């Protein structure tokens, strides 16, 4: 019997049989067929659309050996209280096998305020570590060899300032800054679209990012100058396709800004990196990241004329979906995170953060973060997923979903172009509305029981699970105020004022602001002092109101 005839017989049996009363859709509400066959891959070209790992278009991974050569970096997102508190957590994690650091900053730092600002009251050290000066950065990395460890910093509005603190701290350690490895997120476009931790208006913010591309390509060539982030777009409620398309469109915008400023694409593109959310739909997430690599490679080669293979390669970090964690039955979060981590590994991530089970309630305890790290270590060393590259490659389902997401992303690129580009889309509120509508649709599905969330709208328990949670001491506020007062009394305030004037004048002359900003950091100017100097030239961003 021919395959097509056998398939038609099966289809008739399937159509007559009873089905569960659920919507067979992905996490993003895309319809899923009951079975995928060769007919779903009509015209599929394995040599052109897949190739081999380490070969264009990198669908199957960016390195020829992938995890057989080197495992992904296990990088737990950490930071709370003061620099002293966070230094202790980093030491705890490194001793237990973590292979990279990832800095979580408190909200005042994310917004460019010093810890003793009236706007910082009640928030110092609460959702991350408080860093107001080079002195705090030096303390946070005390005893940690910055030339040897890879560090990621999740900071956007004042990203360049925190990067300068980091470089200056490394210099104080005697490190060769050309050997510094890590990433600063520095992705301001997604802040306007989804997360809202901005400082300056769009145009000057983009200019500072390009300045950093230029400076770092010469002085810190191993440092990733941006982590173009889909994570926060997805956490705000977007679909997987929207996360894919909006993030890549932002990446293209950064490339175009840098090229327009006179930079050669191959001088800065190899240090661009990406950051993806890994949500609950196992196959959709894998397909999303495979499609992302292919789209990026094609556009970099065909649209931007990149010549270096590293300019075409999409390197990315993943984090399991914080928004998927539930306060109800929090032990279930361990299971969710394990599946999400496996999806990241099967998709070929270069580094990974696994959320702790208690992160929906508070910053994680040492026990919870150790379990999250052990989740990655078991995945890497016990499951066998690191032994073979792209094991789902060739799957009718995964390949057809990868193709579909690629095409839908291209369709969204066309819509963005018709709007006038990324910045016009932000200014008109298009991105914000798209994300909000997707979030609302998903919430309706949960409330209408069309989508099951275990422990929340089904399989519920009467008795809650008690967890011991981390409580950040209010002493962090007092300690930071005292540290800043002492710093201002001890530093050379004449030199501080000279550096701040030089920074402001560089901004006024439209020069690269990174060299004078680094001088400010070296002279122990505070975070807000630098923000204020630039704000005097650039102004502050105020979000338009959209209905």
C-alpha positions, 0 to 999 in steps of 0.5 A, spaced: 500 500 500 502 506 498 504 511 503 498 516 501 493 511 501 495 509 508 495 516 510 488 517 507 485 511 511 488 513 517 485 520 516 478 517 516 479 513 522 482 519 526 476 524 523 471 519 526 474 518 533 473 522 539 477 527 541 479 531 548 475 537 548 481 542 548 484 547 543 490 543 539 494 550 539 501 552 541 502 556 546 501 562 541 495 560 539 497 557 532 493 551 530 497 544 530 495 539 525 494 532 528 500 529 524 505 532 520 508 528 514 512 529 508 507 533 505 508 538 510 515 539 507 513 540 500 519 544 497 523 543 503 531 543 501 535 540 506 542 543 503 539 550 503 535 550 509 538 546 514 546 545 512 550 542 517 552 545 524 557 551 523 555 552 516 550 557 513 544 558 514 546 555 521 539 553 522 542 547 526 547 551 530 553 556 529 559 551 531 561 545 528 562 541 534 556 544 538 556 541 545 561 536 544 566 541 543 563 546 549 557 546 553 553 552 554 555 557 559 551 556 565 549 563 567 544 564 573 541 571 574 543 573 581 544 580 585 540 583 591 542 588 596 549 591 596 555 589 592 557 585 598 551 581 599 551 579 591 559 578 592 557 573 597 552 570 592 557 569 586 562 566 590 557 561 592 555 559 585 562 559 582 564 554 588 558 550 586 560 549 578 556 555 575 561 557 569 558 565 568 556 570 572 549 574 570 548 581 574 541 583 576 540 590 578 535 593 583 530 598 580 534 605 581 540 602 578 536 600 572 533 607 571 540 611 572 539 613 580 543 613 585 541 609 592 541 615 596 536 619 591 529 620 593 526 616 587 530 610 590 527 610 597 524 603 598 527 600 592 534 599 594 537 592 593 530 589 592 530 586 585 537 586 584 544 589 587 545 596 588 550 599 584 551 607 584 559 608 583 565 604 581 566 603 588 560 598 588 562 595 582 569 593 585 566 591 591 561 586 587 567 583 584 572 583 589 576 576 589 573 574 582 578 575 577 574 579 571 579 577 566 577 570 567 570 570 568 564 571 563 559 576 566 553 578 563 549 585 565 542 586 564 541 593 564 539 598 558 537 605 559 544 607 563 547 600 560 554 604 557 555 607 564 555 600 568 559 598 562 564 603 564 564 601 571 565 594 569 571 596 565 574 601 570 573 595 575 577 590 571 583 596 570 583 596 578 584 589 578 590 589 573 586 586 568 587 586 560 581 589 558 582 586 551 580 580 554 574 581 558 568 577 556 561 578 557 555 581 555 551 588 557 544 588 555 544 595 552 537 593 548 533 600 549 528 599 543 525 593 547 524 598 553 520 602 549 516 596 546 515 592 553 519 593 559 519 601 560 526 602 563 529 607 559 533 614 561 534 618 554 529 619 548 530 614 542 535 617 538 540 619 543 539 612 546 541 609 539 547 614 538 550 612 545 549 604 543 553 606 536 558 609 540 559 603 544 559 599 538 565 603 535 569 603 542 568 596 544 570 593 537 577 597 538 578 596 546 574 590 548 573 586 542 571 579 546 565 583 549 558 583 546 556 590 546 548 588 546 544 583 547 538 584 543 532 581 547 526 578 545 525 575 553 522 582 555 517 582 549 515 575 551 514 576 558 510 582 557 505 578 553 507 577 546 506 570 542 513 566 540 512 569 533 512 576 535 518 575 540 522 572 534 520 578 529 520 584 533 527 582 536 530 581 529 527 587 527 530 591 533 537 587 531 536 590 524 535 597 526 541 597 530 545 594 524 542 600 520 544 605 525 551 603 526 552 602 518 549 609 517 554 612 522 560 609 518 562 603 521 563 597 517 558 591 519 564 586 520 567 590 525 561 590 530 556 585 528 560 579 530 559 582 537 552 582 537 548 577 541 541 575 542 537 573 548 530 569 548 525 567 552 524 559 553 516 558 554 512 552 555 511 550 548 516 545 547 517 544 540 514 552 538 520 554 542 525 550 539 522 552 532 523 559 534 530 559 535 532 555 529 528 560 525 531 566 528 538 563 526 536 562 519 533 569 518 539 573 521 544 569 517 540 570 511 539 578 512 546 579 514 549 576 508 544 578 503 541 585 506 547 588 509 553 585 505 556 581 511 563 578 509 565 575 516 562 568 518 561 571 525 557 576 523 552 571 520 552 567 526 547 568 531 549 567 538 544 567 544 543 566 551 536 563 554 532 564 560 526 560 562 520 563 562 519 567 568 512 569 567 510 561 566 512 560 574 506 560 579 505 562 586 500 556 587 504 549 588 511 553 586 514 546 586 511 545 579 516 550 577 521 545 578 518 541 572 516 547 568 524 550 568 527 543 567 522 542 560 524 549 558 531 548 559 531 542 555 528 546 549 534 551 550 539 545 549 535 542 543 535 549 540 543 550 541 543 556 546 550 558 548 548 560 555 542 559 559 539 561 566 534 557 569 529 560 574 528 558 581 522 555 583 521 561 588 522 567 583 515 568 582 515 570 590 521 573 591 528 573 589 531 566 590 534 563 596 541 559 596 537 553 596 532 554 590 538 557 586 542 551 587 537 547 585 536 551 579 543 550 577 543 543 578 537 542 573 542 545 568 548 540 570 543 534 570 541 536 563 548 537 561 551 531 564 546 525 565 540 526 559 545 525 553 542 531 550 549 534 549 551 528 545 548 530 538 547 536 534 540 538 533 536 532 534 530 534 532 532 536 525 528 533 519 522 532 524 516 534 519 513 537 525 519 541 527 521 543 520 514 545 518 514 549 524 520 553 523 518 554 516 512 557 518 515 561 524 520 564 519 515 566 514 510 569 519 516 573 521 518 576 514 510 578 514 511 582 520 517 585 518 513 588 512 508 591 516 514 594 520 517 597 514 510 600 512 509 603 519 516 607 517 520 602 521 522 600 528 522 607 531 516 610 528 512 603 530 514 605 537 512 612 537 505 610 534 504 605 539 504 599 534 508 595 538 505 596 545 498 595 542 500 588 539 503 585 545 498 588 549 493 584 545 496 578 545 497 578 553 489 579 553 488 573 549 492 569 552 489 571 559 482 570 556 484 563 554 486 561 561 480 564 565 475 561 560 479 554 561 481 553 554 488 553 556 490 549 563 495 552 567 496 546 572 495 548 580 492 555 577 485 553 573 486 546 574 489 540 579 488 545 584 490 544 592 486 546 598 492 547 602 498 552 600 505 550 600 509 554 605 516 556 602 521 560 606 523 566 601 529 571 601 528 577 604 532 583 603 534 587 609 532 594 609 539 595 611 541 595 604 538 602 603 542 605 610 549 602 607 548 604 600 547 611 603 553 611 608 557 608 602 555 614 597 556 619 603 563 617 604 565 616 597 563 623 595 567 626 601 574 622 599 574 622 592 577 628 588 571 632 587 574 637 582 576 632 578 569 629 578 566 636 576 572 636 570 570 629 567 562 631 568 563 637 564 567 633 559 562 628 558 556 633 557 561 637 552 562 631 548 554 630 547 553 637 545 559 636 540 556 629 538 562 625 539 563 618 542 561 619 549 564 612 551 571 615 553 569 621 557 564 616 560 569 612 562 574 617 565 567 619 569 567 612 572 575 612 573 574 618 577 568 615 581 563 619 579 556 616 581 551 613 576 546 619 577 551 624 576 553 621 569 546 620 567 544 628 569 550 630 565 547 627 559 540 628 560 542 636 560 543 635 553 539 629 551 533 630 555 529 625 558 524 620 555 516 621 556 512 615 553 506 617 549 499 615 552 496 610 547 489 608 548 
